Structures are given as structure tokens and as C-alpha cells.
Amino acid sequence: MPSPKYTQRLPKYLTQNDIRAFFGVIQDPRDRALFAVIYHYGLRVSEVGLLERDDIDLERGRIVVKRVKGGLWAERPLFSATRALLEVHFSRPGVNGHTALFPGRLDALKKRQIQALFARYRDAACIPRRLTCHSLRHAIATHLLDAGVSLEFVQDHLGHRSIKSTSIYARITDQHRTAIFRELEASPWIVHPGHTAYTG
């Protein structure tokens, strides 16, 4: 008897409301900028430590994103909201004296420290505990597709070498498919059973 085939599980991600609640509980300027960069650029936690102060050009509104897989580096435009948060972060005493973009007490924040910060804010925002910091990467991929951008753009944005790695997000969200389902709900050709029993 052939063994059953296991399908790839769908990524766990934060919804748009989760993101609003998450940032709603963060008061620290560094942490607001930190998680905005992680979310907006779909960073893996291990990629945060690669970022240096010189990777940000506020005047031009650019950020250099460094990927651990494939060694890909790419310059990206800064979202205006992220740019504003970084400006506040850089205005704090002592920040510009560090090489790391997001310094801890001595050097760049470590992976465990970032994960602990995420867990603290996640719990404060009453977001399900099954979601991790990596869920922010899944979130931006899903939200980009919600916004109507192409799968190829999401592939490039996340630094995926193969579009197969990106295609799983199309199984989560598809605005065209959703629109068709909404039209079908109003179609007289599709039967939608009611909540009451048939008495005819």
C-alpha cells in the first residue's frame, strides 16, 4: 500500500490587523524601526544582524538588504513609514556611534534577543503564540499579494532563487479568486443551503 503524500503546510502569518496591534504596543523607537524593517523587507531574523548603519541612506531613501541564502545583496527603496521610524531611531543618543543598524548593549542584537522581543510584543498585543518572528516574513509576502503585486515581484522582494518557494503564498491569498467567489454567492445558478430545514 503506497504511503500517503504529505502536502506542504501553509505559512503562518500575521494579518493586517495583527500587524497594527503588534506595532500598537511597541513604544521603544529602536524596536519600532527594527520590526518595521523586518516586516517591510521580509527579513529572516538571521539577516537583521547583517545590517549596518551604512546600509541606510536616508537622504536617498534607500536600504541595502542582505540575504543569507544565496548571498544576494540588493538596494531597495525605503517605505516612507520605515524611513520616518529610522530617523527617530538614529536621533537617539549613541546610536550613530555603532556599526550595527540595530545595536544591543555591545554589538548587533542577537537572534535570540530579537525573537524574545517579538514574543514580548506579540503576547502584549494578544496575537496567537503560534506566530513567530519569521511570521512577519510570511506576512509581507501575503500582504503584497493582497495588494495585487505579481508573484515575480514577491519572489524578488523575498530573495527567493526559485519562484516555487514563493508560489505557496498564492495558495493563501488570491484577490481574483476571492472576487469570483463573491460573484458566485450572488449567482442564481449556485445553490447555497440556508440555516433552516426545508419544510416544503
N, C-alpha and C positions, 0 to 999 in steps of 0.2 A: 504494500500500500504506500503510495507516494506521500512524503511528508508535506504538511501544509506550507504554503508560501506566506511569509510574513510581509505585510506591506509596510512601507516607510511611515513612521508616525509623523503627524503634522507638528510643526514647531509650536511651542507655547510662546505667546507674545502678549504684550500689554496693549490694550485697546487705547483709542484716543482719550477716552475718559480716564483710564488708568494713568496715562501719561500726565494729564492735567492734575490729577490727585497727587501723583508722585512728586511733581515739582512744586505743588502747593504746600508741601510740608518741609521743603528744604529752605533754610534761611542762610546757610553759610555760602558766601559768594564763590569760593573755590569749588564747592561741591555742586552748586548750580551749573557752573561752567563745565565742570568735569562731566556730569551726566548729560548735559546738552550736547557736548562733543561726541560722547559715546553713542547717544541716540541718533543724532542727525547724520553721523557718518558711518553708522553701523559697525563700530569698532568692537573687536574682541577685547576682553579685559587685558590680555597679554600685550595688546598693541598700544594701550594707553601709556605704558612705561617707555615706549619708544619715542613719544612726542617730546620735543624740546621747545623752549621758548622761541627759538629762531624759526620754528616751523610755522609760526603765526605771523602774518603780515597784515596788521590792522589797517594800514593806510590803503593797501590794495584790496583788502577784504579777501585774503586767501589763506588756505591752510594746506600743509603738506601731510597727506595721510600715508602711513607706512603699514604695510601688511606683513604679517609673519609668515603667511603661506604664499610661496612663490616669490617672496622678496620684492613685491611690487610697491613702488612709491608713486604717488600721484598728487598733483596740486588740484585743489578743489576750491570753489567759491565758498566764502563763509556765509551761512544764513545770517540775516540781519540780527535775529534774536540772539544767536550764539555769539556774534561779534560784540553785541552790547554786553553780554554776560562776561566775556573775556576782558573787555575794557574795565569792568568793575573789578574783576579778579586781579588784573595787573596793577590796579591802583592801590592795592593793599601793601602795607609796608613789608619790605623784604622779599616780595615775590619775584621781582625782576633781578634779584641777585642770584637766583638759581638757574641752572641749565635746564632742569626738567620743567615741562609745562605745568605739571601739577605736583608740586613738591610736598613731601611729608615733612617730618622733623629734620631729616638729614638729606635725603635724596628723593627720587621719584616715588610716589605712592606705589606700594607693592600690590600684587594681585589680590592677596588675602584682605588687605585693607580696603580696597575698592569693593570687593564682594561684601565685606562686613558693613560698609557704608550703605550699599544698595539695600541689604537686608533690613537695616535700621529704618530707612526711609520707606521701604516697601511696607513694613509692618505698621508704621505710623500712618500710612495712607490707606490701611486696610485692604491692601492688594493681596490676592491669594499667594500663599507661601510657596506654591509650586513654581512660581515665576522667579527666575534668577537674573543676574545682571546680563547674561547672554540673551535674555528675552528682549532686551532693548534693541539688539541687532535684528532679531526676528520682527520686532515691532516696526522699525523703519522700513524694512522690506515690504511688509504688508501694507503699511500706510502709503508708501509710494505707489503701489499698485492700486490702492483705493483712490489715489489722486489721478489715476489714469495714465501714468507713465508706462513705457514699454518694458517688457521683461528684459530686453537687452540693456536698457538703462540701469535697471536694478542690478543686473549681473556686474556691470562696470562699477556701479556705486559700492557694491559689497566686496569687489575684488575677486569674484569667482572666476576661475580659469575656464570652467565649463558651465554652459547655461543649464545643464542638467541639475546642477546644485541649486540653481535659482528657481527652476520650474516648480519646485514643491510649494512655493508661495502662491502660485497661481491656483493651487488646489484650495487655498484658504479664502482668497478673495477674488472675485471677478465681477466687476461692475456691470459688464454687458450681460452676463448670465443672470445677475440679480434683477436687472431691468426687465428681461424677458419673463422671469418668473412672476414679477409684479403684473405684467400684462396678462399672463395666463390666469392669474387669480380672478381677473375680471371677464375672462372669456366664457361664453355660454357653452363651449364645447368641452370644457373640463369640469367634471363633477367634483364638488367639494362637500363631503358629508358634514351635516350640521351636528350640533351637540345634543339634539333631541332625537328621540326614536321616531321612526316613520309610523304613522297611525292610519294611513290610507287603506 
